[in-house]
Amino acid sequence: MNKAIIQGRLVKDPEIRDTQSGIAVANFTVAVDRSYKNKDGSRETDFIPCVAWRQTAEHIARYYKKGNRILVEGSIQIRSWEDDQGQRRYITEIVVEQSYFCESNNQQQTQVQAQPQEYDGRREAALLEALEETELPFSMD
């Protein structure tokens, strides 16, 4: 069985592109703290390369940004290629099958958006008014 599950933070925004055949592929790196401390008393961090394909790639590129917490589930893949100097290169990465949000939307927005917005209660008042006019299958008391 080849199954990998990791949780951490995105090192930078996912990079998405299309292959020559039009298939979406996203590459990103997840920073994962180790579960134990080293002899200095601090936790070391592993930087795990990940790749996602098709709708999963589009979803990750659209909804995740640098610093967001993410949990990915997939399989470990080792691939190789020949670089410009003719050297054989290898990479071990997680091929992502599923991704999960690990923090609320409010927490993600707080990280991305540093400037507070003014509160305008008109939108909420209009929503409450519309709800009062609608018959709900439950009581709001």
N, C-alpha and C positions, 0 to 999 in steps of 0.2 A: 504494500500500500504506500502510495506517495501522496501525503497530505501535509500541508503547512498552514499554520494559522499564526499570524503575528499582529501585534497591536503597537502602534507608536505614532509619531508625528511626521508629516511630510516635510522633507528637507527643503524642497522648493515646489513651485507649481508644477503639476504634471505636464509633460510635453506630449502633445498629440499630433499625429500626422496620419496620412493615408498611404497605404502601400500602393505599388503600381497597379494592382488590381482593384483599388478603391476600398480596401478594408481598413477601418480605423484601428490604430494601435497607439496606446499611451504608455510612456515610460516614466517612472517616478521612483524615488528612493524614500524608504521609511526608516526613521531613526528609532531604534528599539533599545531601551535600557535593559541591561542584564539584571537578572533577579537577585544577584549577590553582589556584595561590595568587595573591592580589591583590598590589598593590604594597607592602602592609604585611607580607606574608609569611604571611598566614593564609588559610584556605579559607573561602569564602562558602558559605552553605547556602541551598538552595531548598526551599520548603515546597510540596509538590505535593498538591493535593486529589485524592482518589480516591473512586470509588463502585463498590460491588459489589452484585450482584443474586442472589436466590434462594439456592441451596445455597452458593455462593461467599461471599455475605454472612454466612450463618449460620456457616460455617467460620471466617471471619476474626474475627467477633465472639466466638466461643467460644474460640479458641486464641491470639489475639494480644492483648497488652496494651501500655500506654504503655511506650515505651523498647525494645520488642522489635525486633530486626532483621527486615526483611521484604523479599522481592523480589516485585514484582508485574509481571505481563505483561498487556497489554491494548491498547486503542486510545484515541486522544485524541478527546475530544468537546468541542465548544463549544456551550453552550446559553444561552438567554436567558430572562428573565422580567421582568415589570413589578412594581416594588416598591410599597409603600403610598403613596408620593408620586407615582406615575405615571411614574417614571424607568425606562428600559430598562436592565437589569443583565445582565452577561455573566459566565460562568465557563468556564474551560478546565480540564478534569479528565481523569483516566484512568479509563476504564470497565474494571474489572479482570475478566479472564477466568480467570486462574490466579494463585495465590499460593504462595510457597515459603518455608519456614523457612530462615533464614540462620545460625542458631546452634543448638547442641545444647539439648536440654530442660534439662540441668543448668545451662547458662549462663542460660537464661531464668528458671529457678527461683531461682537465686542473686540475680538482679536483683530479683525480686518478694519473695523471702523473706529478710529480713535476720537473723532469729534462727536460730541453728543448732539442729538437733534432735539428741537423744541417739541414739547407735547402739545398736540392739538386735539382736543376732546370732541371736535365736531364729527369726526368719522365714527367714533365709538357711539356717540349719541344717535346718529343716523342708523347705525346697525341695531342698537337696542330698540329704536322705534319700529324698525322693520320686523324685528323678532316679536314685538308685542302684537303686531297686526297678523302674524302668521300663527296658524294652529299647530302646536307642537304635540307629539305623541306622549309627552311627559310634562310634569308640572315644574315650573321654574321657581316655586316658593321655597 
